[in-house]
Amino acid sequence: MFEEIVFFDTLRQGLWIAVMIAAPMLAVALVAGVSIGLFQALTSVQEMTLTFVPKVGAMLIVFWVSMSFMSKSLVDFFQGQILPLIAGS
């Protein structure tokens, strides 16, 4: 019973870390997509590369800026949660 609680608690924390890591990139993709879609609707420009290139560029910039936060979150989770579970078994 105790092992199930530890497993589900660790799984819940891992999923929360994944949400926190993915949130900045998803938010930027949402904002860029909506703003580009609005621009296309207002100007009647229907170019496929206009939607893809700026969105990917914005996501790459946000990924580069938040890379240290992502790495620190994953390392802290691994060292604080996973390694003690492995060492304790």
Biopython code that builds the backbone (N, CA, C, O; Angstrom):
import numpy as np
from Bio.PDB.StructureBuilder import StructureBuilder

atoms = [
    (1, "MET", "N", (0.820, -1.195, 0.000)),
    (1, "MET", "CA", (0.000, 0.000, 0.000)),
    (1, "MET", "C", (0.865, 1.261, 0.000)),
    (1, "MET", "O", (0.590, 2.210, -0.734)),
    (2, "PHE", "N", (1.909, 1.264, 0.826)),
    (2, "PHE", "CA", (2.785, 2.432, 0.899)),
    (2, "PHE", "C", (3.524, 2.658, -0.405)),
    (2, "PHE", "O", (3.765, 3.802, -0.791)),
    (3, "GLU", "N", (3.894, 1.567, -1.101)),
    (3, "GLU", "CA", (4.591, 1.696, -2.378)),
    (3, "GLU", "C", (3.693, 2.341, -3.428)),
    (3, "GLU", "O", (4.166, 3.113, -4.262)),
    (4, "GLU", "N", (2.388, 2.025, -3.392)),
    (4, "GLU", "CA", (1.460, 2.632, -4.336)),
    (4, "GLU", "C", (1.359, 4.133, -4.106)),
    (4, "GLU", "O", (1.318, 4.911, -5.059)),
    (5, "ILE", "N", (1.319, 4.538, -2.841)),
    (5, "ILE", "CA", (1.220, 5.957, -2.522)),
    (5, "ILE", "C", (2.463, 6.688, -3.004)),
    (5, "ILE", "O", (2.357, 7.771, -3.581)),
    (6, "VAL", "N", (3.626, 6.119, -2.777)),
    (6, "VAL", "CA", (4.876, 6.740, -3.216)),
    (6, "VAL", "C", (4.919, 6.810, -4.738)),
    (6, "VAL", "O", (5.330, 7.823, -5.304)),
    (7, "PHE", "N", (4.494, 5.735, -5.403)),
    (7, "PHE", "CA", (4.501, 5.713, -6.861)),
    (7, "PHE", "C", (3.590, 6.796, -7.436)),
    (7, "PHE", "O", (4.004, 7.548, -8.318)),
    (8, "PHE", "N", (2.360, 6.881, -6.945)),
    (8, "PHE", "CA", (1.410, 7.854, -7.484)),
    (8, "PHE", "C", (1.802, 9.280, -7.132)),
    (8, "PHE", "O", (1.581, 10.196, -7.924)),
    (9, "ASP", "N", (2.381, 9.480, -5.953)),
    (9, "ASP", "CA", (2.846, 10.807, -5.584)),
    (9, "ASP", "C", (4.004, 11.251, -6.472)),
    (9, "ASP", "O", (4.051, 12.403, -6.902)),
    (10, "THR", "N", (4.927, 10.352, -6.744)),
    (10, "THR", "CA", (6.044, 10.669, -7.634)),
    (10, "THR", "C", (5.554, 10.906, -9.054)),
    (10, "THR", "O", (6.044, 11.809, -9.733)),
    (11, "LEU", "N", (4.613, 10.123, -9.506)),
    (11, "LEU", "CA", (4.036, 10.312, -10.831)),
    (11, "LEU", "C", (3.330, 11.659, -10.939)),
    (11, "LEU", "O", (3.464, 12.354, -11.947)),
    (12, "ARG", "N", (2.577, 12.030, -9.900)),
    (12, "ARG", "CA", (1.889, 13.319, -9.884)),
    (12, "ARG", "C", (2.889, 14.464, -9.932)),
    (12, "ARG", "O", (2.686, 15.431, -10.666)),
    (13, "GLN", "N", (3.962, 14.368, -9.163)),
    (13, "GLN", "CA", (4.974, 15.422, -9.175)),
    (13, "GLN", "C", (5.681, 15.497, -10.525)),
    (13, "GLN", "O", (5.982, 16.590, -11.004)),
    (14, "GLY", "N", (5.945, 14.364, -11.132)),
    (14, "GLY", "CA", (6.574, 14.345, -12.455)),
    (14, "GLY", "C", (5.688, 14.971, -13.512)),
    (14, "GLY", "O", (6.178, 15.700, -14.375)),
    (15, "LEU", "N", (4.388, 14.701, -13.463)),
    (15, "LEU", "CA", (3.467, 15.318, -14.412)),
    (15, "LEU", "C", (3.361, 16.820, -14.190)),
    (15, "LEU", "O", (3.240, 17.582, -15.149)),
    (16, "TRP", "N", (3.405, 17.251, -12.938)),
    (16, "TRP", "CA", (3.356, 18.682, -12.654)),
    (16, "TRP", "C", (4.612, 19.391, -13.176)),
    (16, "TRP", "O", (4.527, 20.500, -13.705)),
    (17, "ILE", "N", (5.775, 18.749, -13.025)),
    (17, "ILE", "CA", (7.022, 19.309, -13.569)),
    (17, "ILE", "C", (6.913, 19.410, -15.090)),
    (17, "ILE", "O", (7.340, 20.405, -15.676)),
    (18, "ALA", "N", (6.350, 18.397, -15.728)),
    (18, "ALA", "CA", (6.195, 18.427, -17.185)),
    (18, "ALA", "C", (5.274, 19.568, -17.618)),
    (18, "ALA", "O", (5.535, 20.219, -18.630)),
    (19, "VAL", "N", (4.214, 19.816, -16.872)),
    (19, "VAL", "CA", (3.310, 20.924, -17.194)),
    (19, "VAL", "C", (4.030, 22.255, -17.017)),
    (19, "VAL", "O", (3.903, 23.144, -17.860)),
    (20, "MET", "N", (4.782, 22.400, -15.934)),
    (20, "MET", "CA", (5.504, 23.655, -15.689)),
    (20, "MET", "C", (6.563, 23.915, -16.753)),
    (20, "MET", "O", (6.789, 25.063, -17.134)),
    (21, "ILE", "N", (7.205, 22.871, -17.227)),
    (21, "ILE", "CA", (8.245, 23.033, -18.244)),
    (21, "ILE", "C", (7.631, 23.373, -19.604)),
    (21, "ILE", "O", (8.188, 24.174, -20.355)),
    (22, "ALA", "N", (6.495, 22.770, -19.918)),
    (22, "ALA", "CA", (5.876, 22.978, -21.229)),
    (22, "ALA", "C", (5.067, 24.266, -21.302)),
    (22, "ALA", "O", (4.822, 24.763, -22.401)),
    (23, "ALA", "N", (4.650, 24.818, -20.183)),
    (23, "ALA", "CA", (3.741, 25.971, -20.177)),
    (23, "ALA", "C", (4.293, 27.201, -20.900)),
    (23, "ALA", "O", (3.547, 27.800, -21.675)),
    (24, "PRO", "N", (5.545, 27.619, -20.703)),
    (24, "PRO", "CA", (6.000, 28.822, -21.417)),
    (24, "PRO", "C", (5.970, 28.671, -22.940)),
    (24, "PRO", "O", (5.552, 29.589, -23.647)),
    (25, "MET", "N", (6.406, 27.531, -23.439)),
    (25, "MET", "CA", (6.417, 27.336, -24.888)),
    (25, "MET", "C", (5.002, 27.234, -25.445)),
    (25, "MET", "O", (4.724, 27.758, -26.524)),
    (26, "LEU", "N", (4.111, 26.571, -24.728)),
    (26, "LEU", "CA", (2.734, 26.467, -25.199)),
    (26, "LEU", "C", (2.027, 27.817, -25.172)),
    (26, "LEU", "O", (1.235, 28.124, -26.063)),
    (27, "ALA", "N", (2.311, 28.619, -24.157)),
    (27, "ALA", "CA", (1.691, 29.944, -24.078)),
    (27, "ALA", "C", (2.154, 30.834, -25.226)),
    (27, "ALA", "O", (1.353, 31.556, -25.821)),
    (28, "VAL", "N", (3.446, 30.781, -25.535)),
    (28, "VAL", "CA", (3.961, 31.588, -26.645)),
    (28, "VAL", "C", (3.396, 31.099, -27.967)),
    (28, "VAL", "O", (3.056, 31.913, -28.825)),
    (29, "ALA", "N", (3.289, 29.797, -28.149)),
    (29, "ALA", "CA", (2.699, 29.267, -29.383)),
    (29, "ALA", "C", (1.243, 29.696, -29.516)),
    (29, "ALA", "O", (0.788, 30.006, -30.617)),
    (30, "LEU", "N", (0.506, 29.716, -28.407)),
    (30, "LEU", "CA", (-0.885, 30.152, -28.442)),
    (30, "LEU", "C", (-0.994, 31.628, -28.804)),
    (30, "LEU", "O", (-1.786, 31.998, -29.670)),
    (31, "VAL", "N", (-0.209, 32.463, -28.152)),
    (31, "VAL", "CA", (-0.267, 33.904, -28.421)),
    (31, "VAL", "C", (0.171, 34.204, -29.856)),
    (31, "VAL", "O", (-0.463, 35.004, -30.544)),
    (32, "ALA", "N", (1.251, 33.567, -30.306)),
    (32, "ALA", "CA", (1.721, 33.798, -31.669)),
    (32, "ALA", "C", (0.700, 33.300, -32.687)),
    (32, "ALA", "O", (0.463, 33.969, -33.693)),
    (33, "GLY", "N", (0.103, 32.161, -32.452)),
    (33, "GLY", "CA", (-0.888, 31.632, -33.377)),
    (33, "GLY", "C", (-2.119, 32.504, -33.481)),
    (33, "GLY", "O", (-2.630, 32.742, -34.576)),
    (34, "VAL", "N", (-2.601, 32.983, -32.335)),
    (34, "VAL", "CA", (-3.789, 33.841, -32.354)),
    (34, "VAL", "C", (-3.482, 35.176, -33.020)),
    (34, "VAL", "O", (-4.280, 35.671, -33.816)),
    (35, "SER", "N", (-2.334, 35.761, -32.700)),
    (35, "SER", "CA", (-2.007, 37.061, -33.295)),
    (35, "SER", "C", (-1.761, 36.940, -34.803)),
    (35, "SER", "O", (-2.172, 37.819, -35.559)),
    (36, "ILE", "N", (-1.111, 35.889, -35.245)),
    (36, "ILE", "CA", (-0.884, 35.702, -36.683)),
    (36, "ILE", "C", (-2.200, 35.397, -37.386)),
    (36, "ILE", "O", (-2.434, 35.884, -38.492)),
    (37, "GLY", "N", (-3.063, 34.599, -36.761)),
    (37, "GLY", "CA", (-4.375, 34.330, -37.336)),
    (37, "GLY", "C", (-5.212, 35.586, -37.450)),
    (37, "GLY", "O", (-5.921, 35.778, -38.438)),
    (38, "LEU", "N", (-5.134, 36.450, -36.436)),
    (38, "LEU", "CA", (-5.844, 37.717, -36.496)),
    (38, "LEU", "C", (-5.292, 38.604, -37.606)),
    (38, "LEU", "O", (-6.051, 39.246, -38.332)),
    (39, "PHE", "N", (-3.974, 38.637, -37.731)),
    (39, "PHE", "CA", (-3.349, 39.409, -38.807)),
    (39, "PHE", "C", (-3.783, 38.888, -40.176)),
    (39, "PHE", "O", (-4.084, 39.672, -41.076)),
    (40, "GLN", "N", (-3.813, 37.570, -40.328)),
    (40, "GLN", "CA", (-4.228, 36.992, -41.612)),
    (40, "GLN", "C", (-5.694, 37.284, -41.907)),
    (40, "GLN", "O", (-6.066, 37.526, -43.055)),
    (41, "ALA", "N", (-6.520, 37.261, -40.873)),
    (41, "ALA", "CA", (-7.935, 37.543, -41.095)),
    (41, "ALA", "C", (-8.164, 39.015, -41.456)),
    (41, "ALA", "O", (-9.036, 39.327, -42.266)),
    (42, "LEU", "N", (-7.402, 39.893, -40.870)),
    (42, "LEU", "CA", (-7.569, 41.322, -41.142)),
    (42, "LEU", "C", (-7.029, 41.731, -42.511)),
    (42, "LEU", "O", (-7.563, 42.636, -43.152)),
    (43, "THR", "N", (-5.960, 41.053, -42.955)),
    (43, "THR", "CA", (-5.336, 41.456, -44.211)),
    (43, "THR", "C", (-5.665, 40.526, -45.376)),
    (43, "THR", "O", (-5.272, 40.814, -46.507)),
    (44, "SER", "N", (-6.354, 39.450, -45.143)),
    (44, "SER", "CA", (-6.700, 38.448, -46.163)),
    (44, "SER", "C", (-5.465, 37.838, -46.812)),
    (44, "SER", "O", (-5.501, 37.445, -47.978)),
    (45, "VAL", "N", (-4.383, 37.760, -46.064)),
    (45, "VAL", "CA", (-3.164, 37.099, -46.543)),
    (45, "VAL", "C", (-3.217, 35.658, -46.041)),
    (45, "VAL", "O", (-3.237, 35.426, -44.832)),
    (46, "GLN", "N", (-3.240, 34.706, -46.937)),
    (46, "GLN", "CA", (-3.341, 33.300, -46.560)),
    (46, "GLN", "C", (-2.079, 32.546, -46.974)),
    (46, "GLN", "O", (-2.139, 31.645, -47.811)),
    (47, "GLU", "N", (-0.969, 32.901, -46.407)),
    (47, "GLU", "CA", (0.305, 32.257, -46.710)),
    (47, "GLU", "C", (0.620, 31.267, -45.588)),
    (47, "GLU", "O", (0.581, 31.635, -44.414)),
    (48, "MET", "N", (0.930, 30.021, -45.934)),
    (48, "MET", "CA", (1.176, 28.985, -44.938)),
    (48, "MET", "C", (2.463, 29.229, -44.155)),
    (48, "MET", "O", (2.523, 28.949, -42.958)),
    (49, "THR", "N", (3.491, 29.750, -44.825)),
    (49, "THR", "CA", (4.750, 29.989, -44.108)),
    (49, "THR", "C", (4.616, 31.139, -43.123)),
    (49, "THR", "O", (5.402, 31.231, -42.180)),
    (50, "LEU", "N", (3.647, 32.010, -43.316)),
    (50, "LEU", "CA", (3.433, 33.117, -42.393)),
    (50, "LEU", "C", (2.979, 32.610, -41.029)),
    (50, "LEU", "O", (3.260, 33.245, -40.013)),
    (51, "THR", "N", (2.296, 31.498, -40.991)),
    (51, "THR", "CA", (1.868, 30.955, -39.697)),
    (51, "THR", "C", (2.957, 30.103, -39.057)),
    (51, "THR", "O", (3.076, 30.078, -37.832)),
    (52, "PHE", "N", (3.741, 29.416, -39.849)),
    (52, "PHE", "CA", (4.697, 28.448, -39.318)),
    (52, "PHE", "C", (5.989, 29.105, -38.827)),
    (52, "PHE", "O", (6.419, 28.857, -37.700)),
    (53, "VAL", "N", (6.595, 29.922, -39.644)),
    (53, "VAL", "CA", (7.936, 30.453, -39.346)),
    (53, "VAL", "C", (7.953, 31.341, -38.108)),
    (53, "VAL", "O", (8.811, 31.128, -37.251)),
    (54, "PRO", "N", (7.060, 32.326, -37.955)),
    (54, "PRO", "CA", (7.119, 33.147, -36.735)),
    (54, "PRO", "C", (6.815, 32.363, -35.464)),
    (54, "PRO", "O", (7.398, 32.622, -34.411)),
    (55, "LYS", "N", (5.900, 31.403, -35.570)),
    (55, "LYS", "CA", (5.555, 30.606, -34.397)),
    (55, "LYS", "C", (6.743, 29.761, -33.955)),
    (55, "LYS", "O", (7.048, 29.697, -32.764)),
    (56, "VAL", "N", (7.411, 29.114, -34.898)),
    (56, "VAL", "CA", (8.581, 28.304, -34.555)),
    (56, "VAL", "C", (9.710, 29.190, -34.035)),
    (56, "VAL", "O", (10.411, 28.816, -33.094)),
    (57, "GLY", "N", (9.889, 30.362, -34.643)),
    (57, "GLY", "CA", (10.916, 31.278, -34.170)),
    (57, "GLY", "C", (10.662, 31.745, -32.747)),
    (57, "GLY", "O", (11.585, 31.791, -31.934)),
    (58, "ALA", "N", (9.415, 32.094, -32.439)),
    (58, "ALA", "CA", (9.079, 32.525, -31.079)),
    (58, "ALA", "C", (9.265, 31.396, -30.082)),
    (58, "ALA", "O", (9.735, 31.621, -28.967)),
    (59, "MET", "N", (8.899, 30.178, -30.478)),
    (59, "MET", "CA", (9.070, 29.041, -29.571)),
    (59, "MET", "C", (10.548, 28.740, -29.331)),
    (59, "MET", "O", (10.936, 28.391, -28.216)),
    (60, "LEU", "N", (11.376, 28.874, -30.369)),
    (60, "LEU", "CA", (12.815, 28.658, -30.184)),
    (60, "LEU", "C", (13.426, 29.700, -29.254)),
    (60, "LEU", "O", (14.288, 29.377, -28.436)),
    (61, "ILE", "N", (12.984, 30.946, -29.378)),
    (61, "ILE", "CA", (13.498, 31.997, -28.498)),
    (61, "ILE", "C", (13.091, 31.722, -27.053)),
    (61, "ILE", "O", (13.912, 31.837, -26.144)),
    (62, "VAL", "N", (11.838, 31.361, -26.839)),
    (62, "VAL", "CA", (11.379, 31.070, -25.474)),
    (62, "VAL", "C", (12.084, 29.829, -24.931)),
    (62, "VAL", "O", (12.423, 29.779, -23.749)),
    (63, "PHE", "N", (12.305, 28.840, -25.776)),
    (63, "PHE", "CA", (13.031, 27.649, -25.334)),
    (63, "PHE", "C", (14.445, 28.007, -24.905)),
    (63, "PHE", "O", (14.929, 27.514, -23.886)),
    (64, "TRP", "N", (15.104, 28.854, -25.667)),
    (64, "TRP", "CA", (16.471, 29.257, -25.343)),
    (64, "TRP", "C", (16.506, 30.061, -24.047)),
    (64, "TRP", "O", (17.407, 29.884, -23.227)),
    (65, "VAL", "N", (15.528, 30.942, -23.863)),
    (65, "VAL", "CA", (15.498, 31.776, -22.655)),
    (65, "VAL", "C", (15.168, 30.937, -21.418)),
    (65, "VAL", "O", (15.755, 31.153, -20.358)),
    (66, "SER", "N", (14.243, 29.990, -21.535)),
    (66, "SER", "CA", (13.807, 29.224, -20.367)),
    (66, "SER", "C", (14.538, 27.889, -20.207)),
    (66, "SER", "O", (14.134, 27.061, -19.390)),
    (67, "MET", "N", (15.591, 27.672, -20.963)),
    (67, "MET", "CA", (16.304, 26.405, -20.875)),
    (67, "MET", "C", (16.901, 26.170, -19.490)),
    (67, "MET", "O", (16.890, 25.039, -19.004)),
    (68, "SER", "N", (17.420, 27.210, -18.848)),
    (68, "SER", "CA", (18.003, 27.034, -17.516)),
    (68, "SER", "C", (16.927, 26.658, -16.503)),
    (68, "SER", "O", (17.167, 25.820, -15.634)),
    (69, "PHE", "N", (15.737, 27.268, -16.603)),
    (69, "PHE", "CA", (14.634, 26.908, -15.712)),
    (69, "PHE", "C", (14.216, 25.461, -15.924)),
    (69, "PHE", "O", (13.964, 24.735, -14.963)),
    (70, "MET", "N", (14.144, 25.044, -17.178)),
    (70, "MET", "CA", (13.748, 23.670, -17.481)),
    (70, "MET", "C", (14.765, 22.672, -16.939)),
    (70, "MET", "O", (14.400, 21.676, -16.314)),
    (71, "SER", "N", (16.030, 22.945, -17.184)),
    (71, "SER", "CA", (17.083, 22.040, -16.718)),
    (71, "SER", "C", (17.114, 21.970, -15.198)),
    (71, "SER", "O", (17.236, 20.885, -14.630)),
    (72, "LYS", "N", (17.004, 23.120, -14.536)),
    (72, "LYS", "CA", (17.038, 23.150, -13.076)),
    (72, "LYS", "C", (15.848, 22.388, -12.500)),
    (72, "LYS", "O", (15.998, 21.659, -11.520)),
    (73, "SER", "N", (14.676, 22.549, -13.095)),
    (73, "SER", "CA", (13.494, 21.842, -12.599)),
    (73, "SER", "C", (13.655, 20.334, -12.725)),
    (73, "SER", "O", (13.340, 19.593, -11.794)),
    (74, "LEU", "N", (14.143, 19.881, -13.869)),
    (74, "LEU", "CA", (14.320, 18.441, -14.063)),
    (74, "LEU", "C", (15.400, 17.862, -13.161)),
    (74, "LEU", "O", (15.228, 16.780, -12.600)),
    (75, "VAL", "N", (16.515, 18.577, -13.017)),
    (75, "VAL", "CA", (17.599, 18.086, -12.160)),
    (75, "VAL", "C", (17.162, 18.053, -10.702)),
    (75, "VAL", "O", (17.452, 17.089, -9.993)),
    (76, "ASP", "N", (16.466, 19.097, -10.245)),
    (76, "ASP", "CA", (15.975, 19.114, -8.865)),
    (76, "ASP", "C", (14.994, 17.980, -8.606)),
    (76, "ASP", "O", (15.044, 17.341, -7.555)),
    (77, "PHE", "N", (14.107, 17.729, -9.556)),
    (77, "PHE", "CA", (13.161, 16.624, -9.391)),
    (77, "PHE", "C", (13.884, 15.281, -9.353)),
    (77, "PHE", "O", (13.575, 14.424, -8.525)),
    (78, "PHE", "N", (14.834, 15.110, -10.241)),
    (78, "PHE", "CA", (15.555, 13.839, -10.281)),
    (78, "PHE", "C", (16.375, 13.613, -9.013)),
    (78, "PHE", "O", (16.361, 12.527, -8.433)),
    (79, "GLN", "N", (17.094, 14.668, -8.590)),
    (79, "GLN", "CA", (17.933, 14.514, -7.401)),
    (79, "GLN", "C", (17.120, 14.478, -6.110)),
    (79, "GLN", "O", (17.504, 13.795, -5.161)),
    (80, "GLY", "N", (16.001, 15.204, -6.060)),
    (80, "GLY", "CA", (15.217, 15.259, -4.836)),
    (80, "GLY", "C", (14.208, 14.145, -4.692)),
    (80, "GLY", "O", (13.855, 13.793, -3.567)),
    (81, "GLN", "N", (13.726, 13.570, -5.790)),
    (81, "GLN", "CA", (12.659, 12.574, -5.719)),
    (81, "GLN", "C", (13.088, 11.199, -6.230)),
    (81, "GLN", "O", (12.892, 10.190, -5.553)),
    (82, "ILE", "N", (13.665, 11.166, -7.410)),
    (82, "ILE", "CA", (13.931, 9.873, -8.043)),
    (82, "ILE", "C", (15.119, 9.171, -7.423)),
    (82, "ILE", "O", (15.034, 7.989, -7.087)),
    (83, "LEU", "N", (16.234, 9.884, -7.265)),
    (83, "LEU", "CA", (17.441, 9.241, -6.703)),
    (83, "LEU", "C", (17.217, 8.717, -5.289)),
    (83, "LEU", "O", (17.668, 7.608, -5.001)),
    (84, "PRO", "N", (16.550, 9.441, -4.385)),
    (84, "PRO", "CA", (16.301, 8.845, -3.072)),
    (84, "PRO", "C", (15.419, 7.597, -3.124)),
    (84, "PRO", "O", (15.585, 6.685, -2.314)),
    (85, "LEU", "N", (14.479, 7.553, -4.078)),
    (85, "LEU", "CA", (13.676, 6.337, -4.217)),
    (85, "LEU", "C", (14.511, 5.169, -4.711)),
    (85, "LEU", "O", (14.333, 4.036, -4.264)),
    (86, "ILE", "N", (15.427, 5.447, -5.638)),
    (86, "ILE", "CA", (16.287, 4.374, -6.147)),
    (86, "ILE", "C", (17.245, 3.903, -5.061)),
    (86, "ILE", "O", (17.459, 2.704, -4.885)),
    (87, "ALA", "N", (17.817, 4.853, -4.339)),
    (87, "ALA", "CA", (18.783, 4.499, -3.294)),
    (87, "ALA", "C", (18.116, 3.795, -2.110)),
    (87, "ALA", "O", (18.749, 2.985, -1.433)),
    (88, "GLY", "N", (16.851, 4.099, -1.862)),
    (88, "GLY", "CA", (16.161, 3.494, -0.735)),
    (88, "GLY", "C", (15.670, 2.085, -0.986)),
    (88, "GLY", "O", (15.303, 1.375, -0.050)),
    (89, "SER", "N", (15.661, 1.666, -2.269)),
    (89, "SER", "CA", (15.142, 0.313, -2.532)),
    (89, "SER", "C", (16.153, -0.758, -2.425)),
    (89, "SER", "O", (15.834, -1.930, -2.623)),
]
sb = StructureBuilder()
sb.init_structure("model")
sb.init_model(0)
sb.init_chain("A")
sb.init_seg("    ")
for serial, (resi, resn, name, xyz) in enumerate(atoms, 1):
    if name == "N":
        sb.init_residue(resn, " ", resi, " ")
    sb.init_atom(name, np.array(xyz, "f"), 0.0, 1.0, " ", f" {name:<3s}", serial, name[0])
structure = sb.get_structure()
